[in-house]
Amino acid sequence: MLYNRKQLPELLYMKHRNDDDKDYVDYENFILKKSLSPHIYQNDRMNTFLNKMEPLVSLLFDNFNIMKNFKNYMVDKDHYKQKG
């Protein structure tokens, strides 16, 4: 996700080590696998294509988060762990 990629991992850990945010959806790694039929993934070519499409689809959701956080100036524009 864009929020995690734009910061150093050490600083991100120090900033969010005490956070209790287990209600968010980590859609970056499995959004297509959870939403599409397993029958599609049986074909090798389609499987590799969909695995390569996974980061692009997650970017679409990240761009929606930018619009969602546009009015809330207290959080970063790429923040995705909000509720609701």
DOKERO-246935 format. One line per 10 residues: number of its first residue (from 1); for each residue x, y, z of N, C-alpha, C. Coordinates in steps of 0.2 Angstrom, whole numbers, plus 5000, padded with zeros to 4 digits. Atoms other than C-alpha are relative to their C-alpha. Layout:
// DOKERO-246935
NUM) X Y Z X Y Z X Y Z | ...
//
This chain:
// DOKERO-246935
1) 5004 4994 5000 5000 5000 5000 5004 5006 5000 | 4996 4994 5001 5006 5017 4996 5002 5003 5007 | 4998 4997 4993 5006 5023 5015 5006 4996 5002 | 4995 5004 4998 5018 5009 5019 5006 5000 4996 | 4994 4999 5004 5029 5011 5004 5004 5006 5000 | 4996 4994 5001 5033 5029 5005 5004 5002 5007 | 4997 4999 4994 5040 5028 5023 5006 4994 5001 | 4995 5005 4998 5056 5019 5030 4996 4995 5004 | 5003 5005 4996 5051 5003 5038 5001 5001 5007 | 4998 4999 4993 5060 5007 5054 4996 5006 5003
11) 5004 4994 4997 5051 5024 5056 4992 4998 5000 | 5007 5002 5000 5034 5016 5051 4999 4996 5006 | 5000 5004 4994 5037 5003 5065 4999 5004 5006 | 5000 4996 4994 5041 5016 5078 4994 5004 5000 | 5006 4996 5000 5026 5027 5073 4994 4996 5002 | 5007 5004 4999 5013 5013 5074 5001 4994 5004 | 4999 5007 4996 5020 5000 5086 4995 4999 5005 | 5005 5000 4995 5007 5004 5099 4993 5000 4997 | 5007 4999 5003 4992 5005 5087 4996 4993 5001 | 5004 5006 5000 4978 4993 5089 4994 5001 4995
21) 5005 4999 5006 4970 4993 5072 5000 4993 4996 | 5001 5007 5004 4965 4975 5067 4994 5000 4996 | 5006 5000 5004 4949 4980 5059 5000 5002 4993 | 4999 4998 5007 4956 4986 5042 5001 4994 4996 | 4999 5006 5005 4957 4975 5026 5006 5001 4997 | 4993 4999 5004 4974 4972 5019 4998 4997 4993 | 5002 5002 5007 4968 4971 5001 5006 5000 4995 | 4995 4999 5005 4985 4973 4993 5002 4993 4997 | 4998 5007 5001 4989 4954 4993 4995 4995 4997 | 5005 5005 5002 4973 4945 4990 4993 5003 4998
31) 5007 4998 5002 4959 4956 4983 4997 4996 4994 | 5002 5003 5006 4958 4947 4967 4998 4992 5002 | 5001 5007 4998 4960 4930 4975 4994 4999 5004 | 5006 5000 4996 4946 4933 4987 4993 5002 4996 | 5006 4998 5004 4934 4941 4974 4998 4996 4994 | 5001 5004 5006 4936 4930 4959 4999 4993 5001 | 5001 5007 4999 4932 4912 4956 5006 4996 5000 | 4994 5004 5000 4945 4899 4960 5001 4996 4993 | 5000 5003 5007 4941 4891 4943 5004 5004 4995 | 4996 4996 5005 4949 4906 4934 5008 4999 5002
41) 4993 5000 4998 4966 4903 4944 5003 4993 4998 | 4998 5006 5002 4967 4885 4937 5004 5000 4994 | 4996 4999 5006 4974 4891 4921 5006 5003 5001 | 4993 4998 4998 4993 4894 4922 5001 5008 4997 | 4999 4994 5003 4993 4909 4910 4995 5005 5004 | 5004 4996 4996 4978 4917 4919 5002 5001 5007 | 4998 4999 4993 4985 4914 4936 5006 5005 5000 | 4995 4995 5000 5001 4923 4932 4998 5007 4998 | 5002 4994 5002 4992 4937 4923 4996 5004 5006 | 5004 4997 4995 4980 4940 4938 5005 5001 5006
51) 4995 4998 4995 4995 4939 4950 5004 5006 4999 | 4997 4994 5001 5003 4953 4941 4995 5006 5000 | 5005 4995 5000 4987 4963 4940 4998 5002 5008 | 5002 4999 4993 4985 4962 4959 5003 5007 5003 | 4998 4994 4998 4996 4977 4963 4997 5006 4997 | 5004 4994 5003 4987 4988 4950 4993 5001 5003 | 5007 4999 4997 4970 4984 4957 5001 5003 5007 | 4999 4997 4994 4977 4988 4974 5001 5008 5000 | 4998 4993 5001 4983 5005 4968 4993 5004 4998 | 5006 4997 5001 4965 5009 4962 4996 5001 5007
61) 5003 4999 4993 4959 5006 4980 5004 5005 5004 | 4996 4995 4996 4973 5017 4987 4998 5007 4997 | 5002 4994 5003 4968 5031 4975 4993 5002 5003 | 5007 4998 4996 4950 5030 4983 5002 5002 5007 | 4999 4998 4993 4958 5031 5000 5002 5008 5000 | 4998 4993 5001 4966 5048 4994 4994 5004 5000 | 5006 4996 5000 4949 5055 4990 4996 4999 5007 | 5004 5000 4994 4941 5048 5006 5004 5004 5006 | 4996 4996 4995 4955 5056 5017 5001 5008 4998 | 4999 4993 5002 4954 5073 5007 4997 5005 5005
71) 5003 4995 4995 4943 5081 5020 5003 5000 5007 | 4997 5001 4993 4952 5074 5035 5007 5002 5000 | 4994 4997 5000 4967 5085 5037 5005 4997 5005 | 4996 5002 4994 4973 5076 5053 5004 4994 4998 | 4997 5006 5002 4978 5060 5044 5004 5001 4993 | 4997 4999 5006 4990 5057 5030 4995 4998 4994 | 5005 5001 5005 4982 5056 5013 5000 4993 4997 | 5000 5007 5002 4987 5038 5010 4998 4995 5005 | 5002 5004 4994 4981 5032 5027 4994 4995 4998 | 5006 5005 5001 4970 5016 5025 4998 4996 5005
81) 5002 5004 4994 4968 5009 5042 4994 5004 5004 | 5006 4997 4997 4952 5020 5046 4994 4995 5000 | 5006 5004 5000 4936 5012 5051 4994 5003 4997 | 5006 4997 5003 4920 5014 5041 5001 5003 4994
//
